[in-house]
């Protein structure tokens, strides 16, 4: 950790950097899974899903940057390599043998929901550490993730 004049207690910002890096791993893994779906989706709703998945990927890249930069602002190191992301993530591996829009929506909705749950837990953890800025960052990410989950799940609910 690097010294910072941030007024959070050192133990709090050390804890936050660790938690931010875990969410960073999840965000990186989720972004790659969304891109996997974008490249490989097939079926009658191809163009809509192809575009939707690309929009989600772009949003995830923004979340990745926000989370990584917050860790560095607190004197930490953003640990965002692919190897670390795969080791730390809570998100299940993405199935490589799927192609239909429905199958991709099922897989992505599960991954997005897992990430959303973890981010919401992060809001509480940041609040408990008196880090309102990290809580606010997580709240912003949570709102976006909930929107993307809604968009993806809408494709699963069409025939319900």
N, C-alpha and C positions, 0 to 999 in steps of 0.2 A: 504494500500500500504506500502511496505517496502522501506526503503531508498536504493537508488542505486547511484553509481557514474557514471551511464550512462549519457552522455552529452546531451541527449535530454532534452528539457524543460519539467518540471514536468507536466504541463497541457497536453503536447503532449503525454507523455508516459501513463498518466492516460487515455486519450482518446483511445490510441492504445490498452491498456489492455481491455477496455470495448468492443471495436470492435473485438479484437481477441477472446474474450469469446463468442461473438455472432456467429462468424464463427466456433468456436469450437463446439457449439451446433449443427449447421448445419452439420458439418462433422460427428459428432457422430450419428445423426439421419440418415444421408445418409448411413453410414457404416452399420447400423443395417438393413436398407431397402435392401441393396445389399445382405446381408447375408440371409435375408428372401427369396429373389428371388433364391439365391443359393440353399437353402434347399428345395424349393418347385417347381422349374421349371420342366415341363413335356413336352414331345413332341419329334418330330423327331430330333431336334437339342439339345437334352438334354445335352449330354456330353460336347459339345463345350460351351454352355451357362453356364453350371454348373462350368466349369473350368474358363471361363471368369469372372463370377460373383465372384469367389473366388479370382482371381487376383485383381479385383477392390477393394474388401474388404481389402486385404492386403495393397494395396496402400493407401486406406483411413485411415487405422490404422497408417501409417507413417505420413500422413498429420495431423491427430489428434495430434500425438506426437509433431510434429514440431510447430503447432499452440499453443498448451498448454505450451510447453517449452518457446516459445517466450514471452508469457504473464508473465511467472514467471521471465524471464530474465529482464523484465522491472519493476520488483518490485511488480507485481500483484500476484493474486492467480488464478490458472487454475480452472475454474468452470465447471468441466466436468462430473457431475453426470447425470444420466438418467433423473431425475426429472427436472433439470434445462434445459437440452437439449430439452426436449419436450415442456417446457414452452416458450423457446426463438426462436426456429427454424422457418425459413421461409418455410421450406419444408413441403409439404402437407402430411397428414397421408397416409401410404401405404395400398393399398387394400389387404385384407386378403383372398378374395374370387377368386383370379386368380391363374392359374396354367400353362397356355400355355407360351411357349417361347416368342411369340409375345406380349402377355399381359404384361409379366414381362419387356420386352424391352421397351414398351410404358411407363409404370410406372417409370422405372428407368431412361429413357432418360429425362423425365420431371423433376425428382428430381436432376439428375446430371446437367442439364441445369440451374436450379434455383441456385444451389450451385455455378456453374461456373460464373454466372452473379454477384452474391454477392461477390465472391472472386475478380473479376475484379474491382468492385466498391471499394473494400478494397485497391487495388493497388493505386488508385487515392487518397483515404482518407489518406493512409500512406504517399504518396508523399506530400500531402498538409500539413502534420504535420512534414515534414522534417525527417521522419523515413524511410530512404532508405532501411534499413535491413528488416523491416516488408514488405515494398513494394516488395523487392526481394523474400522474402518467399512466398508472395501471388502470385508473378509471376511464381515461380516454381510450386506451387500448381495448378495454372491456366493452365499451359502447360499440366500437367498430367491429369487434369480433362477434358480438351478438347480432349485429346487422348482417354480417356475412353468413352466419349460421342460419339466420332466417331466410336469406336468399337461396342457400343451398337446400335447406329442408323444404322449401316451397316446391321444389321439383319432386320431392318424395311424396308430398301430400296431394299432388295433382289428381291422383286416382282414388284417394281415400274417401 
